[in-house]
Each structure stands twice: as structure tokens, then as C-alpha cells.
Amino acid sequence: MVLLSGEWLGSVAVAVVIFLLLVDLMHRRARWAARYPPGPTPLPGLGNLLQLDFQDLPRSMGQLRRRYGNVFSLQMAWTPTVVLNGLAAVREVLVEQSEDTSDRPPSPVYQHLGLRPPSEGVILARYGHAWREQRRFSVSTMRNFGLGKKSLEQWVTEEASCLCAAFAAQDGSPFRPKELLNKAVSNVISSLIYARRFEYDDPQLTQMLDLMDTILKEESSLFRAMVGRVQQEIDEVIGQSRPPEMADQAHMPYTMAVIHEVQRFGDISPIGLPHMTSRDAEVQGYRIPKGTVLLTNLSSVLKDESCWKKPLRFYPEHFLDDQGRFVKKDAFIPFSAGRRVCLGEPLARMELFLFFTCLLQRFSFSVPAGQPRPSDHAEVASLAIPAPYQLCAVSR
């Protein structure tokens, strides 16, 4: 056996480095195209990965936005990526050019988990004829199961009653509402799909929630809202003799404003799922080549200073006009927008209204003595997760 000399190994190492640099340059060639969005200089092989704080992506994106503008580019290792910020750029990508920007990028992680064609589901599937058929089938099936009908509203109302009973069982003692809220939301989905619900202490339900603990977070933010005026409106419109109904929304502008402001301020999906261009596109004057990953910074829209009077404060008046009437704004896109808008948005809106009004109809909430107030700051990964907190629920 001939031992490899140090000189020969050195030559091989240099050749490998040169090869990797050439591969890296090949993957960067999109950045040299005319009118490609500006962005920070990427490192060889790593791109801009070390320049991002993945524990707080909205803050990192905000810093880069202030330097490079509403449309800027990143190199995520060897993947060319363009980040869209602000209502105009995000709306242009998601709505006005949705035919060209609704694809999903392939992900080795999802493929390793078995989420590869044809098992990706309607959320992760590549955009095309098969996805359109699957989306159409999903919407039709959900409607057949009761979505948008009075029967589903009755299921949600019944679950809201069970949730109130579980809160009442705490007898005013401090407790963490997150688990009960997640179980209530899961039961609505179970009623929709299986026509049955689980008791909150059912081990099967607990096991399912352990598998999907990061999916349903929004309701945990609801108790940060100002409640006095909401309860007054509930008493005037609904009273205490009957449960809330979806038809009550039209007569409860302040309650609707609070619910929408919770979603805007809570900002539970700051970046949203990635899109990918299926052909060359032009956005805000920049040319974006086919196959580029698109990240829509939804947080930049929900906290946009040009769209909201007090973007960094909880301010229900964002959704009220001068006469106190409820007004929904174009910049309110917590469920994203366009062809890939969240399929479950109608169900989520129904749950939010009925659960929220039912709970505030029945209870007054307070922070336990000696406990800190619930924090406005969430742990941000793919979803913004509220920090753990406790409440006391006292029957009104």
C-alpha cells in the first residue's frame, strides 16, 4: 500500500475547495441578473444563514428591510430566496401574481418525514392541476361536513358550553387555559370529521394533542384583550339567557374589533409558509427568476406603520371607524392571502367568535395574586407561541 503524501493530500484539498467554490458561484448566478433584489453578501456554502436569528426571524427581517427595502434577497445555503415586506409587495405576490407564485419549494425535511408526492396534502403540495383538484375537493368536502352551515355552528356552540363548564370547574383557582383551549378546538375538528367529540380527560385526546401541540395557538392569546367594554356589549346584545350566535357579530362592532386586533397583534404566523416562483416574475420592479423561494413577511403587514395607527400596541380602534362601526382592513391578513390562503379560515373565525364571547359572557378573568401578567412577547419559531401563564376564571 502506498501512503498518501502530505503534498498529494494538499493538492486534493485545494481541488475540492475550488470545486465547492465553483458550485457555490453557480448557485449564486441569479444574484448577477439585472434587476435582481438587493441583499446582504452571502458566505460561500452557508449563504446568509449566519446573518439570521432563527429564534426571532421577524426582527431579523425587519433589520434587513430597513437596510435593503421591501423586497430583498437572501441566499439560504445554496437556495436563492426573496423576502417580501409591506402590504403592496406581499399583496402583489400573493394575490395579483398568484398564478406564478403559488408553488411550494421541495423540502428534504418533509420528504424524510414521508411527506412526498402524493402524500404532501393540500398545504405542502406543489402548485398545479393536482393541487387545484385537491383544494377543490377539500373545500367541497368541508362544506358537506357542515362548514358554513348552521349545523357546524351548533357543534362549536356546544363545545363552547363544554369549555365554559371546564373553566367553571376550576372554581376560581389559578390554572393554565392553554390545554383546555387546545382540546376544545380539537374537538370541533373531531366533530367535523368524525361526528364525535372527546371528553377533556380522555387519554386519546391528550395523546393526539401531544402530537400536534404547536398547531393551535391563537386562542391562547385571547385573554390579553381588554374585556370590560366587550362584556358590556355582550350583555346588551346577547344577555345571559342564551349562548352567542354568529348572527350576533353584526351587532357587536367592538367585540369584533377586539377579536381582529388579537389576531393582528398576536401575529401567530409571522413569516407564513414559503412559496416558490413557477416562472419568471416581476415584483415591485425587481425580476425574480423561476424556482426562487419566496418568504412573505406577514408580520411586516400586520405591524406596518403606514396601515395601522398604533402598530406595536394593542388598539381595537384599528378596526372601528369614526362612528364606531366595525371595518375590516386590507392589511389584515393573519391567514395569508391568495390561492394558498388558509383552508380552515372560516372555521377559525367561527371558533374565535363563539369561544371568546361565550367565555366572556360567563366569566371575569384576573391574574392570580403574585403571578406576573401574561407577556406580550412570544417565542417565535414557525409560529409565535405565547409564554406560559395562569388565570383565574370567576363566574359573573
N, C-alpha and C positions, 0 to 999 in steps of 0.2 A: 504494500500500500504506500502510495506516495503522499507524504504530508503536504498539505497546502501551505505555501509560504505566506508570510505576512504581506509581502508585496502583491501577491496574486489576490489575496482576500481584500486588500485595499482597493485594487482595481475593480473587483466585483462590486464592492460597496459604492464606489463612485458611479459605476454604471447604473446600479439600482436607483441611486439618488437622482441621477439625470433622467432616468425613465419616469420616476414618480413626478418629477417637476414638469416633464413634458405632458404627462397625463393631467396634472393639475392645470397647466396652461390650456389644455384642450377643453377642460370643463369651464374655464373662465372666459372662453371666447365670446359668450353672449355679452359680457360687460364691455366689449370693444365695439359693439354695434352702435350705429348712430341713434341718438335719442333714447338710449337705454337709461333707466332711472339711476341717479347717483346713489352712492352709499359708501360705507367705510371700507378701507382697503382690507381684503381678506388675507389671512396667513396661508401659506402652502399646506394643502391637505386638510387643515382644520377650518379654513374659511373664516367666518366671523363668530364661530361658536364661543370662543373665549371672551367675546365682547358683549355677550348677552347674559343677563341674570335670569336663569330659568325658574327661579323661585318667585320672581316678580317681573314677568315679561311686559306687562303694561307700562311699568316705569321705564324699563329699558327702551321700549318702543317710543315712549314719549320723549326721551332724551335724543334719540336718533331723529325723530320727527322735527324737533326744534332745530336740528343742525342741517338736515337734508330736505325737509319739506314733507308734504302729504304723501308723496309717492317716492319710496326709496328702495334700494336693492340690498340684499344680503346674499352671502354665499354660505349655505349651511353644509359644511364639509364640501362635497362636490355638487350639491344641489342648488341651482340658481333659484332665488326666492325674491319676490317683490312684496313689500308691505304697503297696504292701502290704509290711509288715515283720513278722518273727516268725512262728513256726510256726502259731499259731492263725489269724491273719489270712490268711496265704498258703494254708494248707490249706482254709480256708473258701471262698476264691475259686477255687482250682484243682480242688478235689475236691467239696466239698459243694454249690457253686453252679455247677458246670462247664457246665451246660446254658445258663446265662445269661452266662457269662464266657469262652467259648472262641473267640469271634470274633477275627479279626485286623484291625488298622486298615489302611486303604489307605495306601500309601507312594509318593509321586511318584518316589523314587529307584528302587524296584523296577520301577515301571511304565516308567521311562525305559530300564531295562536289558532290557525286554521281558517282565518277569515280571508279566503282567496276565492276567486270565481269558481262556482256561482254561489258561494256561501257568504258574501260580503254584506248582504242585506241592503235595504234601501238607503241607509245612511252612508255607507262606505263604498258602495258600488260605483264603478266607472260610469260616466255620463254617456248615454247613447240610447238606442231603441229599447234594449232590455231594461235599462233603468226606468225609462218613461213608462213602460208597461207595468213594471213592478210598483212604481209610485201610484199609478192609476188604480191598480188592483188594491193597494194598501188603503188608499183613501176610500174606495168603494166598500171595502170590507169593514172598515171602521164605521162607516155610515150605517151599514147593515147591522152592526153590533149596537148601534144606538147613538153614535157621535152626532151631535147637533139636534138630537131629539129629546123630548120630554122624559123618556124612559131613562136616559143616562143622567139627566139632572136629578131624577128621583134617587138613583144609586148614590150620587155624590151627596145629596141631602141626607140620606140615611147614614152614610159614612161620617158626615159631619156631626150627626147626632151621636154616633158611637164615639167619635173623637172627644166631643164635649163631655160625655159620660166618663171617659178615661181621665180627662183633666179634673173633673169633679171628684173623682176617686182619690186624687192626691190630697184632698181636704185642706187646701191652703198651704201645704208644706212645700218647701223648695224642691224642684225637680227639673230635669233637663227635657225640654219638649221635643228635641230633635228626633228621638227614636219613635215617639208616638206619631209625629207628623209624617215621618217616612212610611210607617206602617199604614197610616190612613191613605196616603197617596197610592201605595202599592195595592191596597185593597180595591181602590177604584179601578185600577188597571186589571186586577184579577176579576172583578165583576164584569168588566167589559169583555174580557177574553174567555173566561171560564164560567161566567154566570154564578160565581160564588165568592164569598169573602172569608177571611180568616179572622179568628179571634186574636187580639193583640198578644196574648200569651202563647199562641200556637207555635211550637218549635219549628214547623215547616216555614212559617212566615219569617221567623228570626233567621233561619238558615238562608232563605232567599235574599234577605236584606244584607246579610254578611257578604253576599256575592256581588251586590250592586250598590254598596254603601255610598259611592261617590256620584251616583246619577241624579238623585233627587235632593237638591239642596235649597231651592228657592224659598220654600215655606219657612225654613228656619230663620229667615231674615224678617219675617212679618212683624215680630213683636218689637222691633225697633221703632216702629212708626208712632206718631202722636195719635192718641186714641180718644181723647175727650170729645173732640168735635165729631169724630166718626161715630161714637156711641150715641151722641145726641141725634145724629142723622138716622141711625138705626132705630132709635126709639120713636122718632117722628114718622118714619116711613113704614117700618115693619112692626114695631112694638114688641111685646113679649109673648103674644098669644099664638104666633105661628113661626115656622122657620123661614129663613130668607129664600127668595126665588130669583132666578136670573132676570126675570122681568123687572125686579126692583132696581136694577142698575140704572135704568133711565131716570129714576127719581132720586138718585144718590150721587150727585156730582163730586162731593168732597171725598166720599169713600172711594169712588173710582179713581180720583186723583191720587189718593194715598197709595192705593194698590199699584198704580202705574209708577209712582215715584219710588216705591220699594224696589220694583224691578229695575228701574233706571239707576238708582243709587246703589243697589246691591250688586249689579253688574256681574252676574254669576258666571258668564262665559265671555271673558274679556277679549279673547282673540278669535274664538269660533273655530270650526273645523277648516282645515286647509282646502283650497280649491286649486285647480290647475288649468292652464290655458290649453284648449284643444286645437287652437290655430293661432297664428299671429294676431295680436290685438293692440289697440292704441288706447291708452287711458291717460287723461289729463295731459295730452300732448306727448306722452312717452310711448315708445314702442316696446312691447313685451312679447318676446318670441314664444312660439308654440312649445309646450312642455315645461313652462315656468310655473313653479309653485306660487300661489297667491295666499297671503295671510291678510285677512280683513280685521283690522283693529276696531272691533265693535265698541270697545271702551272709549276710543277717541271720538266716537259719535255720541255715545251716551253721556260723555263728560265734555262735549265740545262747547267752548265759551261763546261761540257765535250762534249757538242754537238754544242755550239754556241760560237763564238769568243768573242762577247760582249753581253752577255745575258741580261743585265739590261739597255742596251742602244738601241735606235732606229738606226739600222745599216742595210740598204738594201743589203749591200755586203754579208750578211749571205747567200743570195740566188744567188750569182754570182760566177762563177769560175774565174781562173786567166785570161782567155780570155774574160771575161765579158759576158759569156753565162749564161742564167738562169738555175739554178739547184734546184730541189725540194728535201728537206732532209727528211729522215725517221722520224726525231724528230718533224716534222711539223704535228701536229695532233689537230688543233683547233676544228675540228668537231668530235673528238674522233676517234675510230678505231674498226675494227672487225665487228661482226654481228649487233651490235647496233649503228653503225656509223650513223650520222645524215642523215635522209632520204632526206632532202632538200639541201644537199651539192652542187649538180650540179647547182641548181637554184641560190643558194647564190653566187657561183663562177661567174656565168654569170652576175648577178646584180652588184657585186663588180667591175668587169672589165668595163662593159659598162657605169655604172653610173659614176665611177671615171674618166675614160678617157673623157667622154662627158663633165663633169663639168670642168675639167682642160683644155680641148680644147677651151671652151667658156669663161672661167673666170680666173682672177687673184684674189687671196684671201689675205686679210690682217686683222689684229686685229684692231678694232676701237680705235681711239685715247682715251687714258685714261682708256682703259679696260685691264685687265690682260690677258696674253697669256693663251690659253687653257691648263689646268693642265694635266700632265701625270698620275696623281693619280685618280683612280676611286673609287666610292663607291661599295664595294663588298658585295653582298648577295649571291643568287644563280647565278646571273650574275654580271659582273663588269660594272657598269653604269657610263659613263663619266659625270664629273661635268658639270653643265650648262655653256655655253659660247656663245659668239657672234662673228660674222664675217661680213666683208664687201666683197661683190662679185662685181667686176668691169669687164665689158666686155673687152675682149682682142682686 
